[in-house]
Amino acid sequence: MAASKGRLAGSRARRARAQNVPNVERSIADAVVVKDQDVFFLADRHGNVPCVPGHGYGLYYHDCRYLSGYEMTLAGESLITLGSANRGGYMGVFRLTNRDIELPNGTELPKQTIGVHWSRLIRGQDHRLYDVLAVHNYGMEPVALPLELQFRAGFDDIFEVRSLAKERCAAVQQELWDDGTLRYSYAGRDDITRHMSVYCAPAPTRTEPDRATFDLVLGPQQRVELLVVISLGEAGPANGWHADEAPQPDLAAVEKWASAASEAWLAAHTHVESNSILLDRVLANSLTDLHTLRSHMGNFQYFAAGIPWYGTLFGRDSLVTAYQMLAYDPAIAAQTCHLLASLQGTQDDPWRAEQPGKILHEHRRGELANVGEVPFGRYFGSIDATPLFLLLLAEHARWTGSLALFDRLREPVERALEWLAIAGDSDGNGYLDYTPNPGNGLINQGWKDSDDAIMHADGTLAAPPIELVEVQGYHYAAKLGMAELFERAGDEVRAESLRSEADGLAQRFELDFWMPDRGFYALALQQGGRQAQVISSNPGQALWSGIVPERRARAVAKRLLEPDMFSGWGVRTLSQQEVRYNPLGYHLGTVWPHDNALIMAGLRRYGLDHEAMTVFMGIFDAATHFEQYRLPELFSGYAREALGEPVRYPVACHPQAWSAAALPYMLNVLLGFQPEGFDNRLRIVRPLLPPFVDRLEVHRLRIGRGWVSLRFERTSHGAGVAVIESRGDVQVIVEPALHA
């Protein structure tokens, strides 16, 4: 029923077509993000959510922004922020103080007399946000002043927040304050009533619609605490919802639980420690961000792509992140594969870009998706999720030394391979290609999926069907990976057939994608097999896949590191010499950490170690300039010498999954890990340490049937390796660094 409604609303669906480029007026670069499971909150550095439109801050659940405004004032004045931070992903902390304030009795309160310690945490399984406001009078005189909290409930669909849909068909209903609790509800057209309650203890002194006032009386050095609990929920039709009793939380227990969960996550993973405090902090914070991004669907865990715009399952992003994390936790890769296999395409549905065997691109649970006004409830508009699914499955087997996952997912694997061979190759030339469905969904369906990302040298947009350079590499690696698993499973005929197909693909790739005049690979082929002849980062990912012949690798690396491509912080998505270059264009000249991580792995694959270290150091140095050493989804392409620090992309996701996993993965690449799990063996090829690290230890690295702990120490030709401890008879073979 809901889907048919959406199909009738064709004009609105076209207006709501997503470009995958966030479109909001206000930057969220300073956002303090708190998340647990499927609930997350973005506040500005003052702890507030502005009660005005045009921003992405707020409290979200299932692609709906329940709370779109939440501001605190003292005697009508905003506070001065002394500092703010995220703790462990689950908690935000804000330290504030007062300005010079004229009090209601006419006296003046000097600045910095009142201190406010604002603590915020989320418990996802309760769908609740807990705020504690500790207000302290540091003065020598008693103070009486009002503290006001203002709320705004929007129940905005994520596509409305992103300004990709503008119409609302139902109003938010607000109930009156009752014994310290204010309730809101919204009856959506998807037959889901979303509700939110705001509970305050002690109860406010005075209330107005959307506002609570607490008349505080503080003696010298006296401290009082206010508790605010915001509860979210979904129910059936509006008349079926009954508000819960006001919560009486044990906040200390909630915080203890959240801290223990975060510590347990870190303890369960491969652990790295070095003589560089900075490296250790960067890695620990990366893993903490990944813990924050864990989400659940049914019985499976996965990494949500990024907060706030992509806080859900994305095939490509979740698969790449799981791949980057295999050395730290192979279990989530298996769960991601299981989950995506359970959602695999089963029919031809142009509205959702669904085809039998195709792997999902995006899974949304908001109102607009549920009623079919946008196709993203279960959307398949991705040309690369299917080969990446197979590629991850093969690499998971190499680390674990087990065919169990392959055996359990054999039918989805067969369907995915059939999709690669038939539906994914619309013109039968052996290349994976895409043609968008006019009027809905994504125009571009590779990782550079903004509307203007794929173009000619003259700036005109490429004409479909489009065959992306890096996707052919994924296709090649997926076939080789599946060939290995089929051979291990005893099907040598199928394995040989897949290897033959991969070899043929590589030969055609070299003929069709290489640009002799520019000494580089084309961004894509388009209608009629014509090259999109621009210099981009995409061929660097082709190095990662191994499809590039050895004789071309050095030329590709040299071109990627020339000044028009390498900003000093990383490889740009597009050369400065191209007519569409824009250092703040989403895919037109910005730097993406995950892109650089895969490029760096490709450089190491071909023995280009100096070039790989250059990319690593650029991204690592960039990370040290961001708050909490957190790499955002992307940052600008301005040259390093321009400002001496990377320039933020104003509405980039942070944390973002494949950016959080980028540096842990890049470190593994530097250390030279090559898993041979079926032989219970870890091969370490040309191990290197970052130039600022002399000693590093990796503890409990899982491989095959056991694990191993290793020590790396700097030598004149790279890094020496010693086994500290092992379990399960793991064999370690070290291939030393090449001599200069």
PyMOL commands that set and color helices and strands:
alter all, ss='L'
color gray80, all
select helices_A, chain A and resi 2-8+10-15+124-126+158-161+238-240+251-267+277-293+315-324+330-342+350-352+367-370+385-400+404-408+410-421+469-488+492-513+527-529+538-545+550-560+593-605+609-623+627-629+640-643+657-660+662-671+677-679
alter helices_A, ss='H'
color red, helices_A
select strands_A, chain A and resi 32-36+39-43+58-61+64-74+80-87+91-97+101-102+108-109+114-123+128-137+143-157+173-174+181-187+193-201+206-208+211-218+223-235+271-274+294-297+300-303+362-363+378-379+467-468+514-515+520-521+524-525+531-532+673-676+681-685+695-703+706-715+718-727+731-735
alter strands_A, ss='S'
color yellow, strands_A
deselect
rebuild
show_as cartoon
